[in-house]
Amino acid sequence: MTEDALFPVELVQPQGSHSGPRLVAPGAVHVPGWLTDEQQRWIVARFGEWTQGPVPLRAATLPGGQQMSVKTVCLGWHWQPYKYTREATDVNGRPVLDFPDWMVRLGKKAVSEAYAPELVQDASLSGLADGYAPDAALVNFYGDGAAMGMHQDKDERSSAPVVSISIGDSCVFRFGNTRTRTKPYEDVQLRSGDLFVFGGPSRFAYHGIPKVHPGTAPSDCGLSHGRINITMRVTGMS
C-alpha cells in the first residue's frame, strides 16, 4: 500500500482499536491505539531505511561527556545537544534526510484529532491543527536498558505542539510540569500504536521515559524488539 493511502490528506478517524483519547493535562492528550498495525509495519520499514541513510543511528553525547542510552536518527533537521543543524556536525558532517510529506500529513492529523473541541474544550488548542506543519523529527530507538531522563523540548524556536508516536515495546512515559523535573507528574503507559500530543500550557512540560518493558511489542507491529518513538516538531527555523 502506498504512503498516500496509509496516511491520507483527509482527516479521517483512525482504524486502530483504542479506548479513546484522554486529557492527561491541559494541552496534553494520550490517544491509545491510534496507528493501525499496517501503518506501524510500514513506518518500521521506513525506519530501517532511515538508519541506512547519510547519517547513521547514533547515541548522542551530552555536553558533560555522558552518552545517551537512546539512539537517534533525525529527519528534516539534525538534533544534537542542544541545537538543530542541517548537517550532522557531531557525527559525520552529512546533511540529514528530508522531512517526508506523509509525516507532515500525519502530524497535522494527530494534532487535529488530539485537540478535537469535544475533548480539549479550548478554542486556542483546537485551532492549532490548521497551520501545523512539522519540519523535524527525532526518531528514537530504545534498546535493552535504554531510558530517558526528565527534560524539556525547548531547542525549537516555535511553541507549536510536539507529536509523539510509539511502536514496539510498551514504556512508562512520565509527564510532569513546566517548572521542575520532580513531582507533580503522571506516569502514562504508552503501547505500540499510541499517540501523545503536548502543546499549549503543556508544551514545555518536563517528560521522560524511566522504563521500557522488554518483550511487550505486539507480534504484528513490524518490530521484533525494542521501541521506536517518533517525535515531530516545528523548529521555527529556516
N, C-alpha and C positions, 0 to 999 in steps of 0.2 A: 504494500500500500504506500502511496506517495505521501510526502510531508504535508501537502495541501489537504489531502483527505484526512490525515490524522489530526492536523491542527488547523481547522478551517478558519477563515476570516470571521464568519458569523459567530456570535457569542451564543453558543448552544449549551444546554445543560449537559454536563459530563455524564458518561455512561457507566462509570465505575460505581460499585455499590458502596455506600457510606452512610453513616448515621446522621449526616447533616452538619453544616458549619456551626462553629461555636466561637463566641466572642470571648477571648481569653483576657483581654484588657482593651481599653479604648484604642481603636486603631489596629489591634492585633487579632487576627482571625485564623482559626485552625479549621481546615476542611479535610476530613478523613476520606481516603479512597478517591481522590479527585482524578487521578490518572487511571485510564484503563490498563489492563495487562498488556495489550498490544502497544499502546503508547509507551509504556515503560520499557518493553523489549526493544522498541525502535530507538529510544533515547540511549539505552545501554550500548546498542550497536554504534551509535554516533560517538559515544564516549570512547569506545575503542579506537575510532578514527582520530579523535582529537588528541589522544595520548601518543599517536604516531605522527603528529603534525610537527611544525617547525620548532615548537617549544615543548619539551617532554614534561610529563608529570613529575612534579618535584615537591619536596618538603621545604618550605620557606624557612630562612634563618632570621630570627628576631634580632633587633639591634644589640641585645646583650649577649648574643652568640648562641642562644638556645635554639635548637631546631624543632620545628613543629612536628607533631606526630601525624598530622593530617597532610596528605599530598594533594596538590592542586594543579589544574591546568586551566588557563583563562581564555576567554573569548572576548573579542572587541577591544578591550584594554587589559594590560597585564598588571595585576596587583602584586606589589611587594611591600613589605612593612616600611613605611606606612604611606604609600603613594601609588598612583596609577601612571603607567608609561605605555607608549605604543610598542616599544621593543622590550624584550625581557633582558634588561641590562644586568640583572643579578643571576642570569642562567647562561645564556649563550648569545645575547645581543640580537636575536632574530625577532622580527615582527610576529605578533600573535595572530591567530586565526580571526577572520571576520566574525562579527556577531550575526548569526543567521536570522533571516526574515521570519522563519517559522517560530523562532523563540520570541521575537517581538510580538507576534500574534498571541502566543501562549501567555506571555507576561500580561498583556492587555486584558486577555480573557480572565486571567487569575484575579487581577485587581477588580474587574467588573463584578465577578461572582462573589468574591470575598466581601466586597463593600456594597452588596445589594442593600437598597434602602430599608427593606423589611428586617434586616439583621443589624446593621450598624446604627440606623436611625440618626444619621449625621450627614446632612447635605454636603458638608465640606469634604467628607470622605467619599461619598457616593459619586461625586463629580471627578474624582482623581483618575478614573479609568479613561476618560475622554482623550486626554493628551498623553497618556502613559506610553513611553517609548524607551524601554531599557536599551542600553548600549554596551553593557559589560556583564559578564557572568563569571563568577568564581565557581568552578566545578571541583568540588572537594571529594576525595576518596578516603573513607575511614576503613583502614585495615584492622588487623588484630591489635587490640590495646589502644587504638587511636582515640583521642578526646580533644576537646577544645575548651579553653578556659573562658570565663566571662569577659566579654568585650563589647564595645560599641562599633557599629558600622558608621564611621564618621569621616572616612577619607574622601567621600564624594563631595562635590560642590552643589549637590541637589538634595532636597529633603523629600524627594519622591519615594514612594514605598519600596521596600525590599520584598521580592517574591522568592520563596524558597520551596523547592520540591524535593522529595525524598524517594529513593529507590534502593531496595535491598534490605539489609538488616534493620530492625527497629532500633530506636535510640531514645534516650531521655533528653528532651530539649528543655533546658532551664531558661525560662523567660522572666526577666526581672524588671527593674525600674530604671528610670533615666538618671538617677542620682548616684547610685553606688552599686558595686559588684555583689554586695551582700543582700540579705533579705530586706524587703519582701520580694519573693519570686515564686513562680509556679512551675512545677515540673509537668511537662506535656509529653505523652508517649507519641512519637512520630513513627508511623509504619510506612511500608512501601506503598507509593502512590499518593501519599498525603501532601497537601498544600498548606503552607503557612505564609501569611502576608502580614507585614507590620509597617505601619506608616502613621501619619498624623501625630497624635500625642505619644505614640509608642515608637516612633521612627528611630529614636536614639536610645532605646532601652538596652540595657546590658543583657546579653544572652550567651549561651554556651551549650556544649554537649559533654556532660560529665561521664556518660556511659553509653556504649553501643552494645547491643545484645547479640553476640555471635550465633550463627545458625538459625536466625529467625527470618531470613529472606525467603519469600514465597518461591515455590519451585517454578512459577510461570512468569516471574518478573524479568528474566533475562540475565540476572546477576546471581552467580552461584554462592558468593560470599562477600562480606563487606557491605559498605553503604556508600552510595553516590548521593551527594547533595548539591543541587544547582541553586545558586543564589543570583538572581538577576537584579541589577542596579541601574539607576540613571546617574552617570558620573557628573553631568553638568559641564563636561569638558568638550573641547573640540580640537 
